[in-house]
């Protein structure tokens, strides 16, 4: 038996669960699952199965379904249970609750009611992919799933393109090829990226290369399973034209000084050079 009963206070504990391999659960997550007065799950069958694998008895404790389709109805009941002194453990289908999964509004409402919210942390596909993709990890932006509609997708790619960070995107395997092609169109062929598939599972695969190489690799292949896409920040040396156009946009909403800082960071250009260009542009506008 790997778990033990632990005292839990009235309130919410998010329990991270495996993203593939069932043994990727922490001992504390098992303790929380064994000890909470009430369990809630995005998929009650998945959580029951996980508890069975690890020998954690549900006994006569309630397990309540809480997901995107019933959240608004079930949330008040969960809040009431916690207000009545119950400890509640919530697990989403896989990985960390509230990360591209239900949980955010439950945590927000619990906090609004002055209830404690804590976590038994563990796996998440974002961090797992980022840690092995071979791309810089100093700064990253998790963009979740891109919007499916064409216009909104184009706008999202436009916004993400200039972010000076490694981008991490969740994607359906059916759309990976299309998305890589759209990224090539929006951002050029040469940015480095990675396709991380079936992490922690038997057929785990990580393909690294430029966006064009990755798009070629996907062409004609029917990818299966779950996928995280990662893309390095733009490493092209920005031209004077790039700098001026970025400054023009930035100076519509920011001071000269802040615009210079933002643009020099975004384009990797010396701040002094960008600041002088911004001053000259501001003067021309007067
Ligand atoms: N809450 C989860 C987390 O913490 O990662 C994410 C849930 S979200 C609904 C599911 C998406 O996460 C999948 O479509 C895929 O993009 C990514 N994902 C989850 N498990 C994965 C795995 N084993 N390998 C690759 N990607 C995975």
Boltz pocket constraint, residues with backbone or C-beta under 6 A from the ligand:
constraints:
  - pocket:
      binder: B
      contacts: [[A, 19], [A, 20], [A, 92], [A, 94], [A, 95], [A, 96], [A, 97], [A, 98], [A, 99], [A, 100], [A, 101], [A, 123], [A, 124], [A, 125], [A, 126], [A, 169], [A, 170], [A, 171], [A, 172], [A, 196], [A, 197], [A, 198], [A, 199], [A, 200], [A, 201], [A, 226], [A, 227], [A, 228]]
      max_distance: 6.0
